[in-house]
């Protein structure tokens, strides 16, 4: 499969999500990284977004709560190329009614090759990377062949 480049700007568009049992962890992490995060464009789902706005003292884009479609809204933005970084403190030990949405969001993030942090350690490594403050040529598979696969049969 051929590839193409999607340039990730110096100012990253970061989605922040946390399950209920992980909201306190994310808030603590955000408080520690406030200076860095405020240099970027931030997005979040539902309650997490409201908590983050209070913590950061700054307006962020807030989507629906995860179970009400917020995970899918963020996934759609990733596929459109308008979100290019995902910090998702998810709880792998709690059964979730919207688990298929969570898996779909993580799958979309992998399909579109964006950085993903699913816990504090990976978030620490990503946010402290020198790549956070510079443009990054993200390599994407060229999905045009995949999109055209049935057109030749019509």
C-alpha angles and dihedrals in degrees: 000000000000123000139222133196126244110192113224108207128234088254105063124213102225127191115205120197133166133178116231095264090050102044093095090051092050093047091051091048092048091049090053092047098037095120093053096041094052089062089065138059111262133207130177144169125255118294093011090059094051091049091048093051089055093047095046097037087224137105116254132178109265124198129189121296112278096254090048094055104282093123089053092047090055091045090054091052090051090052090048090051096242096113116048106172133047129200106181118171097194128177110234092184100057121079108236127199090216096048092128089058091052092050091047091052092050091046092051090050090054094044090055094041099234124155112266129192116188098175140026096266094054090043090053092051094047098046093047093051116115086231090071092078101042140057114276126202101221111203114224130184109247102246095186091102090051091049092050097045095106099035091076090056094054 
